[in-house]
């Protein structure tokens, strides 16, 4: 194990803060609200903060860096991502970002998996964040662009940056279990940020898709898993499911809704709210070292912190397994 990562892993804590919401995902929020949300995460004891150039075309990095600049640098872990380099786009500056963030499209995202591109991305992120170093660099969504580029170029570039001491740890962030497994096998990764693929509704391999042995393989290799998207785009985020719940960024099917309602009902039988079980579920696998959640309001992150510290009886998990609703 990378010695620096061994120390870093102990600092992650169980709950991390993800920067999509403070990057104006879906809707714009005021700077004061964004700052208050990051401060609330700190006050809740969170010491792992994750962001990316993709989130609000750099807005998330700028907002997060502004708040964390007032905190002791050795007391928190900061991660960002490479792969998408931001390039000025004067022609689109009067339009909105087409990729879901409510910000002006003053930049465009350019896939650059080369070593030069990875280094340029890190340099740009450090400038936006206002720090001299980041702790963790993830390759962001390689499956969206080119897995061949990821394996042949971007991952070796990250390994080189780690060897040079420019980052303490490296990893990959993806929402595809098969792509994650390919990257884990191709490089010496410290962390894997897995979005939405290890939740109460979905576990790798439970549906026969590639990546079924992903978490077991991570455990064998010593690659820690940071689980994100644990609410599957909102369907597991509330104790009572609305009829228009979203699953994986779109309207949930009736089949998925029925399964989620079953989960909620069994949780209720055990005196546990569905989102409380959902945020703690990933720790059922020993490869998972952290669960990171986003928030755009202070009360959201305080609520998540409270759910993470709530007690969930072992009997609930056994009951869900026996009814075939979660994998053993």
C-alpha positions in Angstrom: 0.0 0.0 0.0 1.1 3.5 -0.8 2.3 4.8 2.6 0.9 8.2 2.1 -2.5 6.7 1.2 -2.4 4.6 4.4 -2.2 7.8 6.5 -4.8 9.6 4.3 -7.2 6.7 4.5 -7.4 7.1 8.3 -8.3 10.8 7.9 -11.2 10.2 5.5 -13.8 9.5 8.1 -17.1 7.7 7.3 -18.8 10.7 5.7 -17.5 13.0 3.0 -18.9 16.1 1.3 -19.4 16.1 -2.5 -19.3 19.4 -4.4 -21.9 19.0 -7.1 -24.6 21.0 -5.3 -22.3 24.0 -4.6 -21.5 23.9 -8.3 -25.1 24.8 -9.1 -26.2 21.3 -10.2 -29.7 21.8 -11.8 -30.3 25.1 -10.0 -28.2 28.2 -9.0 -27.7 28.9 -5.4 -26.2 32.1 -3.8 -22.6 32.2 -2.9 -23.6 32.7 0.8 -25.7 29.5 0.7 -22.9 27.5 -0.9 -20.4 28.8 1.7 -22.8 28.0 4.5 -23.3 24.5 3.3 -19.5 23.8 3.2 -19.2 25.3 6.7 -22.1 23.1 7.9 -20.2 20.1 6.6 -17.1 21.1 8.6 -19.2 21.8 11.7 -20.7 18.3 11.4 -17.2 16.8 11.7 -16.7 16.1 8.0 -13.0 16.3 6.9 -13.1 14.9 3.4 -14.2 17.2 0.6 -14.5 16.2 -3.0 -14.9 18.4 -6.1 -14.2 18.5 -9.8 -13.7 21.0 -12.7 -16.8 19.5 -14.2 -19.0 20.7 -11.4 -20.2 24.1 -12.5 -17.3 24.6 -14.9 -15.0 25.3 -11.9 -17.5 27.0 -9.7 -17.5 24.2 -7.1 -13.8 24.3 -6.8 -13.7 28.0 -6.3 -16.5 28.0 -3.7 -15.1 25.0 -1.8 -11.6 26.5 -1.8 -12.8 29.8 -0.5 -14.3 28.2 2.6 -11.5 25.7 3.2 -8.9 28.4 3.0 -9.9 29.3 6.5 -9.3 25.8 7.9 -6.0 24.2 8.9 -4.8 22.5 5.8 -3.5 19.4 7.5 -6.9 18.7 9.1 -8.8 17.8 5.9 -8.5 15.7 2.8 -9.2 17.4 -0.6 -9.8 15.6 -3.8 -10.6 16.8 -7.4 -10.6 15.2 -10.8 -8.7 15.1 -14.1 -9.7 14.1 -17.6 -11.9 17.1 -18.4 -9.8 20.3 -19.0 -11.7 23.6 -19.0 -11.1 25.7 -22.1 -12.4 29.3 -22.5 -15.4 29.4 -24.9 -16.2 33.0 -25.8 -18.8 31.9 -28.3 -21.0 30.3 -25.7 -20.5 32.6 -22.7 -24.0 34.1 -23.0 -25.7 30.6 -22.9 -26.1 28.2 -20.0 -24.0 25.1 -19.5 -25.6 22.2 -21.4 -24.5 19.5 -18.9 -26.9 20.2 -16.0 -25.2 23.0 -14.1 -26.9 26.4 -13.9 -23.8 28.5 -14.8 -22.8 30.5 -17.9 -21.0 28.4 -20.5 -17.9 30.5 -20.3 -15.8 27.3 -20.7 -16.1 24.0 -22.5 -15.0 20.7 -21.2 -12.2 19.1 -23.3 -11.2 15.4 -22.8 -7.5 15.3 -22.5 -6.1 12.1 -21.0 -2.5 12.8 -21.9 0.2 13.4 -19.3 0.3 17.1 -20.3 -3.5 17.3 -20.0 -3.5 15.7 -16.6 -0.9 18.0 -15.3 -2.6 21.0 -16.8 -5.9 20.0 -15.2 -4.2 19.7 -11.8 -2.6 23.2 -12.2 -5.9 24.7 -13.2 -7.7 23.1 -10.2 -5.0 24.3 -7.8 -5.5 27.9 -9.1 -9.3 27.7 -8.7 -9.0 26.1 -5.2 -6.3 28.4 -4.0 -4.1 25.6 -2.6 -0.6 24.4 -3.1 -1.6 20.8 -3.4 -4.5 18.4 -3.5 -4.5 15.1 -1.6 -6.4 12.9 -4.1 -6.6 13.1 -7.9 -9.3 10.9 -9.6 -9.7 10.3 -13.3 -13.3 11.4 -14.0 -15.7 9.3 -16.0 -13.3 7.6 -18.4 -16.1 5.4 -19.7 -17.9 8.5 -21.1 -14.9 9.2 -23.3 -12.3 6.4 -23.9 -11.3 3.5 -21.7 -8.4 2.9 -24.1 -7.1 6.4 -23.4 -7.6 5.9 -19.7 -5.6 2.7 -19.5 -2.8 3.7 -21.8 -2.4 7.4 -20.9 -4.3 8.9 -18.0 -3.8 6.3 -15.4 0.0 6.0 -16.0 0.1 9.8 -15.8 -1.6 9.8 -12.4 0.8 7.1 -11.2 3.7 9.3 -12.2 2.3 12.3 -10.4 1.9 10.2 -7.2 5.5 8.9 -7.6 6.7 12.5 -7.9 4.8 13.4 -4.7 2.5 15.9 -6.4 -0.6 14.1 -5.1 -0.8 11.8 -2.1 -3.2 9.3 -3.7 -4.9 8.5 -7.0 -8.1 6.9 -8.2 -10.9 6.7 -10.7 -14.4 8.1 -10.4 -17.1 6.4 -12.5 -20.7 5.2 -12.4 -20.0 2.1 -14.4 -18.9 -1.0 -12.5 -17.3 -2.7 -15.5 -15.2 0.4 -16.3 -14.2 0.6 -12.7 -13.0 -3.0 -12.6 -11.0 -2.5 -15.8 -9.2 0.5 -14.2 -8.6 -1.3 -10.9 -6.9 -4.1 -12.8 -4.9 -1.8 -15.0 -3.3 0.5 -12.4 -2.2 0.7 -8.8 -5.1 2.7 -7.6 -5.5 3.9 -4.0 -9.2 4.8 -4.2 -12.2 4.1 -6.4 -15.1 6.6 -6.3 -18.1 4.5 -7.3 -21.3 6.4 -8.1 -24.7 4.7 -7.7 -23.5 1.2 -8.2 -23.4 -0.1 -4.6 -26.7 1.0 -3.1 -29.7 -0.7 -1.5 -31.2 -0.8 -4.9 -28.2 -2.0 -6.9 -25.1 -4.0 -6.2 -22.4 -4.9 -8.8 -23.1 -8.3 -10.3 -26.6 -8.6 -8.9 -28.1 -8.0 -12.3 -25.5 -10.0 -14.3 -23.7 -7.0 -15.7 -19.9 -6.8 -15.9 -18.1 -5.7 -12.7 -19.7 -8.2 -10.4 -16.5 -9.0 -8.5 -15.6 -5.3 -8.3 -15.7 -4.7 -4.5 -14.1 -8.1 -3.7 -11.3 -7.3 -6.1 -10.8 -3.8 -4.6 -10.5 -5.5 -1.2 -7.9 -7.9 -2.5 -5.8 -5.1 -4.0 -6.1 -2.7 -1.1 -8.1 -0.2 -3.2 -10.5 1.7 -0.9 -14.0 2.4 -2.3 -15.6 5.8 -1.8 -19.3 5.2 -2.3 -21.3 8.1 -3.8 -24.8 8.4 -5.2 -26.1 6.2 -2.4 -29.6 7.6 -2.8 -29.7 6.7 -6.6 -30.6 10.2 -7.7 -33.2 10.7 -4.9 -35.4 7.6 -4.8 -33.8 6.5 -1.5 -33.5 10.0 -0.1 -36.9 10.3 1.7 -38.6 8.0 4.2 -41.8 8.1 2.1 -41.4 7.7 -1.7 -43.1 10.3 -3.9 -44.7 8.9 -7.0 -42.4 11.0 -9.2 -39.2 9.7 -7.6 -36.0 9.8 -9.8 -33.7 6.8 -10.2 -30.3 7.2 -12.0 -31.2 10.8 -13.2 -34.5 9.9 -14.8 -38.1 9.1 -13.7 -38.1 5.8 -11.8 -40.0 2.9 -13.4 -42.9 1.3 -11.6 -40.8 -1.8 -11.0 -38.1 0.2 -9.3 -40.6 2.2 -7.3 -42.2 -1.0 -6.0 -38.8 -2.4 -4.9 -37.9 0.9 -3.2 -41.3 0.9 -1.4 -40.6 -2.7 -0.2 -37.2 -1.5 1.2 -38.9 1.5 2.9 -41.6 -0.7 4.4 -39.1 -3.2 5.9 -36.9 -0.4 7.2 -40.0 1.1 8.9 -40.7 -2.3 10.6 -37.3 -2.0 12.2 -37.7 1.6 13.2 -35.3 2.9 10.6 -36.0 5.5 7.9 -35.1 4.5 4.4 -32.4 7.2 3.8 -30.7 6.3 7.1 -30.3 2.7 5.9 -29.3 3.9 2.4 -26.4 6.1 3.7 -25.0 3.3 5.9 -25.6 0.4 3.5 -22.3 0.7 1.6 -20.3 -0.2 4.8 -21.8 -3.7 4.5 -18.8 -4.4 2.3 -15.3 -4.1 3.9 -13.8 -2.5 0.8 -15.9 0.7 1.4 -13.9 3.3 3.3 -16.1 6.3 3.0 -19.6 7.5 1.8 -19.6 10.9 0.2 -22.8 12.9 -0.3 -23.6 16.2 -1.9 -25.7 19.0 -0.6 -26.8 22.5 -1.6 -28.2 23.6 1.7 -26.7 23.4 5.3 -29.7 21.4 6.6 -29.1 18.7 4.0 -25.6 18.0 5.0 -26.5 18.2 8.7 -29.3 15.7 8.1 -26.9 13.3 6.3 -24.5 13.5 9.2 -27.2 12.7 11.6 -28.3 9.7 9.5 -24.8 8.4 9.4 -24.5 8.4 13.1 -27.9 6.8 13.8 -28.1 3.2 14.9 -29.2 0.6 12.3 -29.9 -2.8 13.8 -28.2 -5.8 12.3 -31.6 -7.5 12.1 -32.7 -5.1 9.4 -29.9 -6.2 7.1 -30.6 -9.9 7.8 -34.3 -9.3 7.0 -33.5 -7.6 3.7 -31.2 -10.4 2.7 -33.6 -13.1 3.6 -36.3 -11.4 1.5 -33.9 -11.2 -1.4 -33.9 -7.4 -1.5 -30.2 -6.9 -1.0 -27.3 -9.2 -1.9 -25.8 -11.3 0.9 
